[in-house]
Amino acid sequence: MKLSRYLSAFAVLLTVCFSLPAQEPGRIAAVEFQKPKNGMTKQYEDGRKQKAAWHKQQNDPLPLYVFETISGDEAGTYMVGRFGQRWSDFDKPPIPDTADMDEFNKVIGQYVEKVVPRYYEFLPKVSNPDMSGGPKKYTEVIVFHVRSGHGDDFRSAIGRMYDAVQKTKWPLNFEWYELANGGKDGTYVLALPHANWADFEDKPDVKPFRDMLKEGLGSAESESVMKRFDSSIEDSYSQIDEFRPDLSYIPGK
């Protein structure tokens, strides 16, 4: 599946999702994909609200964001994550892992079919994040699986795309993540934020991605970059995630 159809809509938004909180020093996103049992979505959501209240009682200093996947094969799955972490932070979590797991099992565990933990690394050198703070209402997530042996081609291509964005001052926001552990090697995630459904529309006042790339890199290199990018991709898929502040824990709220 070619990215050009998606990146021409870079003029549009994870999920990851995955919006990285502003000014966090770490790059690791620890995300659990939680699938409620059939017919138990309400019980699961009620449990998540209880879990958020528990984090508040514990004076947890770190936010715990919850997103619901609302399109694609994984619709109905919830993503629960902490962002902006360092690997060393997991050695000394503000709430002990055993206490956290005990509370999860008490109020949520019985309603969950499966839990899949994954760790992603945010790639700041090729991202243009929205620094206004906090996740947007929706995130369009595009997941790419890179062909074995083509990782350098993929990374160099998105690096040159980023250079063009910076040179042309292209105004749209996006974030890149690489799967660090918990899934298929060579997995990359592109997350594009949307404030509302209307924000998915093409923006007539924003230059299309291909035109921006040609302006920033020149006609010959822009074509070369897109060919290198497309040939490095084994497959890709997309979904939309909705931020669920009612299920999330945000310190001070």
C-alpha positions in Angstrom: 0.0 0.0 0.0 1.6 3.3 -1.1 2.0 6.1 1.4 1.5 8.8 -1.1 -2.3 8.5 -0.7 -1.8 9.1 3.0 0.9 11.7 3.0 -0.9 13.9 0.5 -3.3 14.1 3.4 -0.6 14.9 5.8 -2.9 17.8 5.5 -5.0 15.8 7.9 -3.8 13.7 11.6 -2.5 7.1 16.6 -2.2 5.6 18.4 -0.3 5.2 19.6 -1.7 8.4 20.2 -0.3 8.8 20.9 0.4 12.7 21.3 3.6 13.1 23.3 3.1 15.5 26.2 5.0 18.8 25.7 8.5 19.1 27.1 8.8 15.5 28.5 12.5 14.5 28.5 12.0 10.8 27.6 11.1 9.3 24.3 9.5 5.9 25.3 5.8 5.4 25.1 4.6 2.4 27.1 1.2 1.3 25.7 -1.1 -1.5 26.6 -3.7 -2.6 24.1 -6.7 -3.8 26.1 -9.6 -5.6 24.5 -12.8 -5.8 26.6 -14.7 -9.1 26.7 -17.7 -9.3 24.4 -20.6 -7.4 26.0 -18.5 -6.0 28.8 -17.5 -2.6 27.4 -19.5 -0.7 30.0 -18.1 -2.7 32.9 -14.6 -2.1 31.5 -15.1 1.6 31.1 -16.6 1.8 34.7 -13.5 0.0 35.9 -11.2 2.4 34.1 -12.9 5.3 35.8 -12.3 3.7 39.1 -8.7 3.1 38.2 -8.3 6.8 37.3 -9.8 7.8 40.7 -7.3 5.4 42.4 -4.4 7.0 40.6 -5.6 10.4 41.9 -5.8 9.0 45.5 -2.2 7.8 45.1 -1.1 11.3 44.0 0.4 9.7 40.9 2.5 12.4 39.3 2.3 10.9 35.8 -0.7 11.1 33.4 -2.2 7.9 32.2 -3.9 8.4 28.8 -6.7 6.2 27.4 -7.7 6.1 23.7 -10.4 4.0 22.0 -9.9 2.7 18.5 -13.0 3.5 16.5 -12.1 2.3 13.0 -10.3 -0.6 11.5 -9.8 -4.2 12.5 -9.0 -3.2 16.1 -12.1 -1.1 16.7 -13.3 -1.6 20.2 -9.7 -1.9 21.6 -8.5 0.6 24.2 -4.9 1.9 24.3 -3.7 2.8 27.8 -0.3 4.6 27.9 2.3 6.7 29.5 4.4 8.8 27.3 7.7 10.7 27.6 9.4 8.0 29.6 13.0 6.9 29.9 13.8 3.2 30.1 15.3 3.9 33.6 12.0 5.3 34.8 10.5 1.8 34.7 13.0 0.7 37.4 11.5 3.2 39.9 7.8 3.8 39.0 6.0 6.3 41.2 3.4 3.6 42.0 4.9 0.1 42.5 4.0 -2.3 39.7 2.5 -4.8 42.1 0.1 -2.3 43.6 -0.9 -1.1 40.1 -1.5 -4.6 38.9 -3.5 -5.5 42.0 -5.8 -2.5 41.5 -6.1 -3.4 37.8 -7.1 -7.0 38.6 -9.6 -5.7 41.2 -11.6 -3.3 39.1 -10.8 -4.1 35.4 -9.1 -7.5 34.9 -12.2 -9.6 34.9 -13.7 -7.6 32.0 -10.7 -7.9 29.7 -10.2 -10.5 27.0 -6.5 -9.8 26.5 -3.8 -7.2 27.2 -0.9 -6.7 24.8 1.9 -4.4 26.1 4.2 -2.6 23.6 7.0 -0.1 23.8 7.5 2.6 21.2 10.3 5.2 20.8 9.3 8.7 19.8 11.5 10.0 16.9 11.8 13.8 17.5 14.3 14.4 14.6 11.6 13.6 12.0 8.5 14.7 13.9 6.6 18.0 14.0 4.4 17.6 17.1 1.7 19.9 18.3 3.1 21.6 21.3 -0.2 23.1 22.6 -0.4 20.3 25.2 -2.4 17.1 25.6 -3.9 14.8 23.1 -6.3 16.0 20.5 -9.8 14.5 20.3 -8.9 12.2 17.4 -5.6 10.7 16.1 -5.2 9.1 12.7 -2.7 6.3 13.1 -0.9 4.8 10.1 1.2 1.8 10.9 4.0 0.8 8.5 5.9 -2.5 8.3 9.3 -2.0 6.7 10.8 -4.7 4.5 13.7 -6.6 6.0 16.9 -4.9 5.1 15.2 -1.7 4.0 15.2 0.2 7.3 17.9 2.6 6.3 16.0 3.5 3.1 12.8 4.1 5.1 14.5 6.3 7.7 16.5 8.3 5.2 13.3 8.9 3.2 11.3 10.2 6.2 14.3 12.3 7.2 14.3 14.1 3.9 10.5 14.5 4.1 11.1 16.2 7.4 13.8 18.4 5.9 11.3 19.6 3.3 8.7 20.3 5.9 11.1 22.5 7.8 12.4 24.3 4.7 8.9 25.1 3.5 7.5 25.7 7.0 4.7 23.3 6.2 2.2 24.0 9.1 0.7 20.5 9.7 1.6 18.4 12.8 2.7 14.8 12.8 4.7 12.4 15.0 6.8 9.3 14.2 7.3 6.4 16.5 9.3 3.2 16.1 8.3 0.0 17.8 11.0 -0.8 20.3 9.6 -4.0 21.8 6.4 -6.1 21.7 5.7 -6.8 18.1 7.0 -7.1 14.5 10.5 -5.7 13.9 10.5 -2.8 11.5 7.2 -1.3 12.6 6.8 2.4 12.5 3.8 4.5 13.5 2.8 7.9 12.0 0.3 9.8 14.2 -1.6 12.9 12.9 -3.8 14.8 15.4 -7.3 16.2 14.6 -9.3 18.5 16.8 -12.6 17.3 15.4 -14.1 15.5 12.4 -14.1 18.6 10.3 -10.3 18.7 10.7 -10.1 15.5 8.5 -11.1 17.6 5.5 -8.5 18.6 2.9 -7.2 22.1 3.7 -7.3 24.4 0.7 -4.9 26.9 2.3 -2.2 24.2 2.9 0.0 23.0 0.0 -0.5 19.3 -0.8 2.2 17.0 0.5 3.6 16.2 -2.9 3.8 19.8 -3.9 5.4 20.7 -0.6 8.0 18.0 -1.1 8.8 19.2 -4.6 9.2 22.7 -3.4 11.5 21.7 -0.5 13.6 19.1 -2.3 13.3 19.8 -6.0 11.4 17.7 -8.5 14.1 15.0 -9.0 14.9 14.4 -5.4 11.2 14.5 -4.3 10.5 11.7 -6.8 13.5 9.7 -5.6 12.5 10.1 -2.0 8.9 8.9 -2.6 10.2 5.9 -4.7 12.6 5.0 -1.9 9.9 5.3 0.7 7.3 3.2 -1.3 9.8 0.5 -2.1 10.8 0.1 1.6 7.2 -0.6 2.7 6.0 -4.2 3.1 2.5 -3.2 4.1 0.6 -0.6 6.1 -2.8 0.0 7.6 -4.7 2.9 9.2 -7.1 3.5 12.0 -8.6 6.4 14.0 -8.2 6.6 17.8 -10.4 8.8 20.0 -9.0 10.3 23.2 -11.1 9.4 26.2 -10.4 12.0 28.9 -13.3 10.5 30.9 -11.3 7.3 31.3 -7.8 8.9 31.6 -5.9 10.1 34.6 -4.4 13.6 34.4 -2.7 15.0 37.5 -4.3 18.1 38.8 -7.7 17.4 37.2 
